[in-house]
Amino acid sequence: MINPKMNFSLTQLEYVLTVNKYGHFGKAAEACNVTQPTLSMQIQKLEEDLGVIIFDRSKKPILLTEVGKKLVDQIQAVLFEAKKIGNIVQAQSMSAQKGELVLGVIPTIAPYLLPKLLPVLEQKFPAIELKIMELQTHGIIEALDNDEIDVGILATPIHKSKIHEMALYYEPFSVLCQKDHEYADHKKIKYSSLKMEDVWLLEEGHCLRNQVMDICATKKQKNTHRRYQFESGNLETLKNLVDQYGGYTLLPALATESIGDGTKLVPFERPIPAREIGLVYRREHYKNELIEALADSIMDSIPEEIRKIRPKDLDVLPI
């Protein structure tokens, strides 16, 4: 029976995760700021001490062996728990609301929330350092799983195991169209009135795209023909298309604060379609105090009329 040596270092474990991420020893070494021979030697020593082969080096890109796949999940857990030790020690010498927070934000929230949030956060919690990454929903979940970010701001609920969710506020949708569009005559509009012929959509990968398609009941309009088809990764592009060309799109509340002079916002009849915005992070996270400070600042930064909205009058859409 093989008795593995369990005197490995956290650095060796970090090297394993980095090679797994990049699928290449050279790129992993560059990311870790070490030479490739150093990284390769440390991983080889770990394999020898454990008595297993973690990587199949005959494949390009480098792939995990079957036992390597099992080890990677546990390595992530070990490194995650190890970070808590440093945080506990650090907390003894500083305020609980001081430190670095790495934040992921989806693109349909970032340009509208961040300019409001940052001044509030700076005033209320000046000792918090924030590093922000703009990622789509799947990117935020992946980054949380890999411990590349501490917390994400996105449309919830996502119902993912090992991910904690904190609902914050609700954003009703409105129809944005030109003032001479047929929808502009409505005081309030029904789901069933919307057609697919001239709607502008976000590109694949954005959860807001799926929510808009649900509202527009696209499954019932499979044979719809469109002269122009364009999908964007930016809500501002869609707003400009509506203003300068025509058609319509659907906007969440924070994105409606600035629209073109030739366009009009048309609200929906009840129940109003809306999205829930919340924070997501790992359960039993070691930066709970910082995350709570972030949540508090977000609620202080958004307009009061949005802060007061409750889900009883809404149709909160799944993502």
C-alpha angles and dihedrals in degrees: 000000000000115000108202120215108242097196095105122139130238087239090061090051091050089052090054093052092047094051089048090051097050100029088219132088094213095052091044091052091050091050090050093046093237134111118269093241090054093050093044092048093051093049091047090051090051090051091049093049092048093042094230139099110240100182132041099221093187091075128080111241097033110256134201119250117232092264089044090059090055093046095050093062090052093044090056090051092048093051092045091053091044090059089059090062092058091046093052091051092045092050091061091068102037144040117281087237095058128089144063124311122189109209133193119200129184116240095245090060105032101074093046103039104034097062088055096040103048098061090048093048091047091052099042101035109021092164094063115098113205126201111189130200124184107223137158118247096266089048092054092050091048092047091051091050090051093044090240092129133028100214141001135212112212146123111298157241099054098160097213122159116247090017120110118210129205114189112215114170145340128244117203117212125236132190114247114203140145116277092250094049117115091245092057090075091064119095086200128001135218127225089240092059094065120099131192099225097095108014118128115218140194116247126264114290097044113110089210089064091060091047092052091048090052090053092048092050091227094175089071093052104051094139095054112135120212125192093207124030119189131156123192137194091215129070091205090062090054091048090053092048091054092046097046103029113016139241121102143261138189121249133193115233100261090052092058098068092093121036135155122274091243096054137080135203117228117195124218128246117250130312084051115208110241143159127233115230120204149146123264126197142146116290115260088015118192093225099055093133092055092046091051089050089052092050091049091051093048092054091049092050102052122083116274093238090060093042090057096051114115126196096240092089095039140082099220106207124221117238 
